[in-house]
Amino acid sequence: TAAAAGDPVRAAVGNLVAEGGFPGAVALVRNGGAVSRFGAGYANPATREAAGPHHRFRIASNTKAFVATVVLQLAGEGALSLDDPVERRLPGVVRGSGYAPEKITLRMLLNHTSGVHDPLDPHFFDPYLVKGNRAHVITPSEVIRRSLADPPSFAPGAAVKYSNTGYLLLGKVIEKVTRDDVREEIQRRVLDPLGLRRTDFPLRSPFLPGPHLHGYDLGGQDMTVFSPSYDWTAGAMVSTVDDLATFHRALLAGRLLAPAQQAELERLVPYGEFGAYGAGVETLNLPCPGGSKTVWGNTGAGPGFYSVSMSTEDGSKQIVLALNVYDLAKDVAHEAPLPSSPLPAVAAALC
């Protein structure tokens, strides 16, 4: 379109749909004070409902930043310390061959240096993907138990490996320390103060309420209906591009945490040449024409949905991009789960 021709970000997002293999895309782009929101393609190709910024989607691992915010606030209040061993906060929970729960700190769970991995059983998702029971419930406690059935990836603090199970343990810590439902804590501490009314944290219901993107695998199978039970504090939340943009802007600008906890949020552990993990957030070394640029935020990947919420280091530019293909079965098989890379759109917005 003529509008897209003059806007490289709109053109790049449109390209993800036109040539990139995604049925739909929704974006919020901020450059200083100027914000634009737009969709491309379809929220639901079957009904030809156009994708728009009002559509909700599963934010997957973007959830971790909300959870980390609560943990860091509790640290700021003196309710816990990031140096606390998981054994102190969850006695008897981390048990398994090779695990040293008295040496795994809450900080290690936050920045993925704990050595606690996700379930290694390749059949873990079979109830959903093979048997087709999308409402199947796997509780967080069961995920933790199955993760600990195999020895740790490495000794506590010795290396870096992304761990969803680590965030399930942090969810348990929040509930133990506050004696409250973790969803209530997120509501009270983050969603209500920021006015995020379109953000939800489903526990077991496999359905997405209200206007939403439909999510698909690479074969075009609709994956929208999918129990979030196993994902809990690692990735069960649902939101919109606006709500996610508001949250990340507030978090990265230091509006949710005291300075000492903000420093912990931003304390980086490199995981490779492309980026690093902070506490619940990550950085990406974005390839830009003038050289690499460090951007901050999260990515989220889960059955049918992929999202990126990233900001420049100075906070002046921001993009939240939601796409409706992610192939969990391919991911489990260590094959490419996306039809194409969203990086050109992110680079167009942030470089």
Salt bridges, closest charged atoms under 4 A:
ASP7 OD2 - ARG10 NE 3.63
GLU49 OE2 - HIS55 NE2 2.68
GLU77 OE2 - ARG189 NH1 2.79
ASP83 OD1 - ARG107 NH1 2.56
ASP84 OD1 - ARG88 NH1 3.08
ASP84 OD2 - ARG89 NE 2.90
GLU87 OE2 - ARG95 NH2 2.98
ASP121 OD2 - ARG146 NH2 3.11
ASP126 OD2 - HIS123 ND1 2.70
GLU142 OE2 - ARG145 NH2 3.07
ASP181 OD2 - ARG183 NH2 2.98
GLU185 OE1 - ARG188 NH2 2.99
GLU185 OE1 - ARG189 NE 2.71
ASP200 OD2 - ARG56 NH2 2.73
ASP222 OD2 - HIS214 ND1 2.74
ASP242 OD2 - ARG37 NE 2.72
GLU264 OE2 - ARG107 NH2 2.88
GLU264 OE2 - ARG267 NH1 3.28
GLU335 OE1 - LYS330 NZ 3.40
